[in-house]
Amino acid sequence: MQNNSHLFVSVVICTRNRPDKIGNAVESVLANTYPNFDLTIIDQSTNSETEAMSRRAGERDRRIRYQRMSKSGLSRAYNLAIASTTGTIIAFTDDDCLIPSDWIEKIVAAFEEQGDGELMYGQVLPAYPENDGETLTPLLRIQKPERLDRANGFRVFGMGANFAARRSLFERAGMFDEMLGGGGPLKSSQDFDLAYRAYRCNAPILLRPEVVVRHDGRREREDWPALLHAYGFGDGAFYSKHVRCRDPYAAWLAAKNFGWTSAKFVAKRALGRRPREFDYLSGFVQGVRGGLKFGVNRSTSLYTEKN
């Protein structure tokens, strides 16, 4: 990778009230062998534990940049990180992820291999797959390298625990929609929204199975209904925003997603089970309604506060 060491990478972790996990995430990022990167921590915690840990780590390693942010919202944190970092490539992971030592190196290699790629998603695998961890941990599998673009087709895809972008993407496609995403009023799907806007401005999206993080984010069975409801809520708000922007392809994608999920719900219900799809579908409908509380800027495809 020596020939790529001139590419400076800004790694970003946005965190809120996970002092028990972020320390491991930070140490795993700092153990990366790529020679030219720094780490920005955007902290929205309601206590000072994460700040204390981050400042102690920063005294040991000058690559750490720490910022406290009082207003909650994952997309707000992402946007602050983009504005305050300098890397040609910005790589994002979560505060409950464990990062291999070659993670940054493989991200840079993927962008170098496909020089027109502007957004990249990697695999998110369970950190602890045993004892049902494989089924209870949110994950994202990628079977083979792919490109999502006008020539190769598009599907809504992504997960915020493991993605990277060229800085130029945000100049072309815009920043994250601050109404979407965890901690925001519309709950989730900021990653899907960014990917769709990237596709719409003809920025190729790379799916790379060799870029892996391990997710220490197991949710117990009783947590999944609320999680799926939030996923559905964000998806409904994401799709309906682009429909309101008079985008027929977004309308087709929304109908396809809702129809396919409804079909799975009906099939499982016929077998006498309470399908997980119920929580997603009810969230989807509420997300469509929730999005109507906000205006839409059709030139940027972003939500706006209604007057």
Solvent accessible surface area in square Angstrom, and as a share of the most:
residue,aa,sasa,rsa
1,M,69,0.31
2,Q,148,0.66
3,N,120,0.62
4,N,12,0.06
5,S,26,0.17
6,H,134,0.60
7,L,20,0.10
8,F,57,0.24
9,V,0,0.00
10,S,0,0.00
11,V,0,0.00
12,V,0,0.00
13,I,0,0.00
14,C,14,0.08
15,T,6,0.03
16,R,109,0.40
17,N,61,0.31
18,R,81,0.29
19,P,44,0.28
20,D,110,0.57
21,K,58,0.25
22,I,0,0.00
23,G,21,0.20
24,N,91,0.47
25,A,0,0.00
26,V,0,0.00
27,E,83,0.37
28,S,20,0.13
29,V,0,0.00
30,L,20,0.10
31,A,65,0.50
32,N,8,0.04
33,T,96,0.56
34,Y,5,0.02
35,P,87,0.54
36,N,46,0.23
37,F,8,0.03
38,D,17,0.09
39,L,0,0.00
40,T,3,0.02
41,I,0,0.00
42,I,0,0.00
43,D,0,0.00
44,Q,13,0.06
45,S,8,0.05
46,T,97,0.57
47,N,57,0.29
48,S,70,0.45
49,E,101,0.45
50,T,0,0.00
51,E,41,0.18
52,A,44,0.34
53,M,30,0.14
54,S,1,0.00
55,R,126,0.46
56,R,139,0.51
57,A,2,0.01
58,G,22,0.21
59,E,149,0.67
60,R,163,0.60
61,D,28,0.15
62,R,218,0.80
63,R,81,0.30
64,I,15,0.08
65,R,120,0.44
66,Y,31,0.12
67,Q,56,0.25
68,R,101,0.37
69,M,34,0.15
70,S,119,0.77
71,K,126,0.53
72,S,37,0.24
73,G,3,0.03
74,L,45,0.22
75,S,1,0.00
76,R,35,0.13
77,A,0,0.00
78,Y,4,0.02
79,N,16,0.08
80,L,54,0.27
81,A,0,0.00
82,I,7,0.03
83,A,80,0.62
84,S,52,0.34
85,T,14,0.08
86,T,109,0.63
87,G,0,0.00
88,T,63,0.37
89,I,0,0.00
90,I,0,0.00
91,A,0,0.00
92,F,1,0.00
93,T,3,0.02
94,D,39,0.20
95,D,6,0.03
96,D,4,0.02
97,C,0,0.00
98,L,53,0.27
99,I,11,0.05
100,P,49,0.31
101,S,54,0.35
102,D,47,0.24
103,W,2,0.01
104,I,0,0.00
105,E,51,0.23
106,K,70,0.30
107,I,0,0.00
108,V,0,0.00
109,A,40,0.31
110,A,0,0.00
111,F,0,0.00
112,E,80,0.36
113,E,116,0.52
114,Q,35,0.15
115,G,58,0.56
116,D,77,0.40
117,G,0,0.00
118,E,14,0.06
119,L,0,0.00
120,M,0,0.00
121,Y,1,0.00
122,G,0,0.00
123,Q,25,0.11
124,V,0,0.00
125,L,20,0.10
126,P,4,0.02
127,A,20,0.15
128,Y,120,0.46
129,P,62,0.39
130,E,98,0.44
131,N,125,0.64
132,D,72,0.37
133,G,0,0.00
134,E,67,0.30
135,T,86,0.50
136,L,2,0.01
137,T,7,0.04
138,P,11,0.07
139,L,59,0.29
140,L,25,0.12
141,R,106,0.39
142,I,8,0.04
143,Q,153,0.68
144,K,125,0.53
145,P,81,0.51
146,E,48,0.21
147,R,65,0.24
148,L,5,0.02
149,D,11,0.06
150,R,122,0.44
151,A,96,0.74
152,N,96,0.49
153,G,35,0.34
154,F,24,0.10
155,R,100,0.36
156,V,34,0.20
157,F,29,0.12
158,G,9,0.09
159,M,33,0.15
160,G,10,0.09
161,A,2,0.01
162,N,0,0.00
163,F,2,0.01
164,A,0,0.00
165,A,0,0.00
166,R,40,0.15
167,R,56,0.21
168,S,44,0.28
169,L,0,0.00
170,F,11,0.05
171,E,138,0.62
172,R,117,0.43
173,A,12,0.10
174,G,24,0.23
175,M,61,0.27
176,F,4,0.02
177,D,3,0.02
178,E,60,0.27
179,M,18,0.08
180,L,1,0.00
181,G,0,0.00
182,G,33,0.32
183,G,55,0.53
184,G,11,0.11
185,P,62,0.39
186,L,2,0.01
187,K,82,0.35
188,S,14,0.09
189,S,8,0.05
190,Q,12,0.06
191,D,19,0.10
192,F,46,0.19
193,D,0,0.00
194,L,0,0.00
195,A,1,0.01
196,Y,1,0.00
197,R,12,0.04
198,A,0,0.00
199,Y,24,0.09
200,R,94,0.34
201,C,36,0.22
202,N,81,0.42
203,A,1,0.01
204,P,14,0.09
205,I,1,0.00
206,L,0,0.00
207,L,1,0.00
208,R,17,0.06
209,P,26,0.16
210,E,61,0.27
211,V,1,0.00
212,V,28,0.16
213,V,0,0.00
214,R,103,0.37
215,H,8,0.03
216,D,33,0.17
217,G,3,0.03
218,R,96,0.35
219,R,58,0.21
220,E,71,0.32
221,R,141,0.52
222,E,136,0.61
223,D,62,0.32
224,W,22,0.08
225,P,57,0.36
226,A,74,0.57
227,L,30,0.15
228,L,26,0.13
229,H,46,0.21
230,A,27,0.21
231,Y,80,0.31
232,G,0,0.00
233,F,22,0.09
234,G,0,0.00
235,D,12,0.06
236,G,0,0.00
237,A,0,0.00
238,F,2,0.01
239,Y,11,0.04
240,S,14,0.09
241,K,0,0.00
242,H,4,0.02
243,V,63,0.36
244,R,64,0.23
245,C,24,0.14
246,R,178,0.65
247,D,20,0.10
248,P,105,0.66
249,Y,60,0.23
250,A,1,0.01
251,A,41,0.32
252,W,138,0.48
253,L,14,0.07
254,A,15,0.12
255,A,68,0.53
256,K,119,0.50
257,N,38,0.19
258,F,72,0.30
259,G,38,0.36
260,W,165,0.58
261,T,13,0.08
262,S,30,0.19
263,A,52,0.40
264,K,76,0.32
265,F,37,0.15
266,V,95,0.54
267,A,58,0.45
268,K,57,0.24
269,R,144,0.52
270,A,87,0.67
271,L,129,0.64
272,G,70,0.67
273,R,130,0.47
274,R,156,0.57
275,P,4,0.02
276,R,111,0.41
277,E,20,0.09
278,F,93,0.39
279,D,14,0.07
280,Y,28,0.10
281,L,20,0.10
282,S,33,0.21
283,G,0,0.00
284,F,14,0.06
285,V,60,0.34
286,Q,78,0.35
287,G,0,0.00
288,V,51,0.29
289,R,162,0.59
290,G,7,0.07
291,G,0,0.00
292,L,93,0.46
293,K,148,0.63
294,F,23,0.10
295,G,14,0.13
296,V,33,0.19
297,N,56,0.29
298,R,130,0.47
299,S,105,0.67
300,T,63,0.37
301,S,24,0.16
302,L,41,0.20
303,Y,14,0.05
304,T,54,0.32
305,E,118,0.53
306,K,116,0.49
307,N,202,1.04
